[in-house]
Amino acid sequence: MTNVQHEIDERTNLTNSNKFELLLFRLGADSALGQSELFGINVFKIREIVAMPSITPIVGATPHSLGIVNLRGQVIPVFDLPAIVGCTPKTGLNIMLVTEYARTTQAFAVESVEDIVRLDWKQVLSADSSGAGRNMVTSIARLDGNADGTRLAQVLDVEAILQMVSPSATPEMDDERKIGPELKLKPGTLILAADDSFVARSLIERGLKAMHAPFEMTKSGKEAWDRLNAIADEAEAEGKTILDKVCLVLTDLEMPEMDGFTLTRNIKQSPRFSKLPVVIHSSLSGSANEDHVRSVGADAYVAKFVAEDLAKTIRSVLPH
């Protein structure tokens, strides 16, 4: 019990300091240079790491599906991650990463697991800003800081990968019958949203449009924070406050440069923004994460991606 509490405390301290832990793994030789590159997934998404078990193939399965496995009483789909990203394992599929993501559990086969590293989100650059491909990669982690020749790891966009391998599971975010009546926002205000995943931004945009809610989308916590300050400057120049321009901030947790915990804390600790409602919308679920959310002062937490839950949560924190 003491060890468990220590682990919880350690992770709480990480979220209080814009840091996170990244699981590093390899998938084999890439198709471009034939090199074995490092890839990463946030440790918060990993339920467990196991040696590759016996897998039962499924007739008519989607491409890149290896089949299913029964693990601790739960039947879980297993996907061939090297094949998805275009790599060829040199030693085979040896390890299975079991992930919990956006209310689902699935496993990814990889060649090897290298390490768990503790990083500051400032060491992570958006895939867009770094010029890297964005289809399956959200960001690039500089493992040794900003030094020349630093090792780089590609942080995978699990949302995009899941949509690719299981398109039928793509959530409906624009069903107005489920969402209910349009949101009633203060005239002239909008929702400022932040998410680093291209797929997530697309789904959020569909949901907010279905709610008939004006919004502005950003790609990281830092971009959202900078934009919030710019809007506040504009408001003050007009003799107004931020609440006359922005009615709510909707933010993901995992984002390059500045995570959602830090963004929320900055907002709630600023006299300029403290009354602005913040809703955290994340694929990181579980009571520990929800405790972290409360600790930084967020007004609400909602797990991705269910449009009616998002609409209900937004309504609950807006002024009535």
TABEL-V374247 format. One record per pair of residues at least 6 apart in sequence whose ideal C-beta (glycine too) atoms are under 6 Angstrom apart, sorted by sequence separation. I is the first residue (numbers start at 1). GAP is how many residues later the second one is. D is the distance in Angstrom with one decimal. If there is no record, write none. Layout:
I/GAP/D, I/GAP/D
//
This chain:
14/6/5.9, 128/6/5.7, 144/6/4.1, 195/6/5.1, 218/6/4.3, 235/6/5.7, 253/6/6.0, 267/6/4.5, 268/6/5.6, 29/7/5.8, 30/7/5.9, 68/7/5.4, 69/7/5.6, 82/7/5.2, 127/7/4.6, 144/7/5.7, 163/7/5.4, 208/7/4.6, 235/7/5.6, 253/7/4.0, 302/7/5.4, 28/8/6.0, 132/8/5.6, 142/8/4.7, 143/8/4.3, 252/8/5.4, 293/8/4.4, 302/8/5.5, 58/9/5.1, 68/9/5.6, 69/9/5.5, 98/9/4.8, 218/9/5.7, 235/9/5.6, 251/9/4.3, 267/9/5.9, 26/10/5.0, 57/10/4.1, 127/10/4.7, 130/10/4.9, 143/10/5.9, 232/10/4.5, 235/10/4.9, 55/11/5.2, 56/11/4.9, 67/11/6.0, 96/11/4.9, 97/11/4.8, 127/11/5.8, 193/11/5.7, 267/11/5.7, 290/11/5.3, 302/11/4.2, 55/12/4.4, 56/12/5.3, 66/12/4.5, 127/12/5.5, 140/12/5.6, 141/12/4.5, 251/12/5.5, 96/13/5.7, 126/13/5.5, 280/13/5.1, 300/13/5.0, 24/14/5.2, 25/14/5.7, 55/14/5.3, 65/14/5.9, 66/14/5.3, 141/14/5.7, 231/14/5.0, 264/14/5.0, 64/15/5.4, 95/15/5.1, 124/15/4.8, 125/15/5.0, 24/16/5.4, 53/16/5.4, 64/16/5.0, 93/16/4.0, 139/16/4.5, 201/16/5.5, 124/17/4.9, 137/17/4.8, 138/17/5.4, 300/17/5.2, 22/18/4.3, 23/18/5.3, 95/18/5.3, 280/18/4.8, 285/18/4.8, 299/18/4.4, 64/19/5.1, 123/19/4.8, 138/19/4.5, 23/20/5.3, 64/20/5.0, 260/20/5.7, 278/20/4.9, 136/21/5.4, 278/21/5.5, 279/21/4.8, 280/21/4.9, 281/21/5.4, 283/21/4.7, 20/22/5.9, 21/22/4.0, 89/22/4.2, 191/22/5.5, 193/22/5.7, 277/22/4.6, 23/23/5.7, 55/23/5.5, 196/23/5.6, 136/24/5.4, 190/24/4.0, 191/24/4.3, 192/24/5.4, 193/24/5.1, 194/24/4.6, 196/24/5.7, 136/25/5.8, 190/25/5.5, 190/26/5.7, 81/27/4.2, 194/27/5.9, 81/28/6.0, 183/28/4.7, 76/29/5.6, 77/29/5.2, 78/29/4.5, 79/29/5.4, 80/29/5.5, 81/29/5.5, 182/29/5.9, 248/29/4.7, 249/29/4.8, 250/29/5.1, 251/29/5.8, 253/29/4.3, 268/29/3.6, 173/30/4.7, 182/30/3.6, 183/30/4.6, 194/30/3.8, 252/30/5.7, 76/31/5.2, 179/31/5.3, 242/31/5.9, 250/31/5.5, 253/31/5.4, 265/31/4.6, 174/32/4.4, 179/32/5.7, 264/32/4.6, 173/33/4.3, 173/34/3.9, 176/34/5.2, 221/34/4.7, 264/34/5.0, 279/34/5.8, 220/35/4.6, 222/35/4.0, 261/35/5.1, 163/36/5.4, 174/36/4.2, 220/36/5.3, 222/36/4.0, 220/37/5.1, 221/37/3.4, 159/38/4.7, 221/38/5.6, 225/38/5.7, 160/39/4.5, 221/39/5.8, 224/39/5.9, 157/40/5.2, 159/40/4.5, 232/40/5.8, 277/40/4.3, 52/41/5.7, 159/41/5.2, 225/41/5.9, 52/42/5.6, 221/42/3.8, 52/44/5.3, 50/46/5.2, 49/48/5.8, 48/50/4.9, 46/51/6.0, 47/51/4.5, 85/51/6.0, 46/53/6.0, 47/53/5.1, 27/54/5.9, 28/54/5.1, 45/54/5.0, 192/54/5.2, 27/55/4.1, 31/55/4.9, 45/56/5.7, 30/57/5.4, 101/57/5.3, 191/57/5.0, 192/57/5.1, 193/57/4.3, 194/57/4.5, 195/57/4.2, 138/58/4.8, 189/58/4.0, 28/59/4.3, 29/59/5.0, 138/59/5.6, 191/59/5.7, 196/59/4.5, 27/60/4.0, 28/60/4.8, 196/60/6.0, 28/61/3.7, 186/61/5.5, 28/62/5.5, 185/62/5.0, 49/64/6.0, 134/64/5.5, 84/77/6.0, 27/83/5.8, 28/83/5.0, 27/84/5.6, 25/85/4.7, 26/85/5.1, 26/86/4.9, 79/86/5.2, 25/88/4.7, 25/89/6.0, 24/90/4.2, 24/91/4.8, 23/93/5.5, 126/93/5.8, 126/94/5.8, 21/95/5.5, 22/95/5.4, 21/97/5.4, 22/97/5.8, 207/100/4.8, 211/100/5.6, 19/101/5.3, 40/101/5.8, 64/101/5.1, 18/102/5.9, 203/102/5.4, 18/103/5.0, 207/103/5.7, 40/113/4.4, 38/115/4.1, 39/115/5.2, 40/115/4.8, 41/115/5.9, 39/117/5.8, 139/117/4.3, 22/119/6.0, 179/128/5.3, 24/129/5.8, 178/129/6.0, 179/129/5.9, 126/130/4.8, 178/130/4.5, 125/131/5.7, 124/132/4.1, 179/132/4.6, 171/134/4.1, 173/134/4.5, 122/135/5.9, 121/136/5.9, 121/137/6.0, 121/138/5.0, 102/181/4.1, 101/182/5.0, 103/200/5.7, 102/202/4.4, 102/203/5.8, 42/212/5.5, 44/240/5.0, 18/241/5.9, 18/244/4.5, 15/246/4.4, 15/277/4.8
//
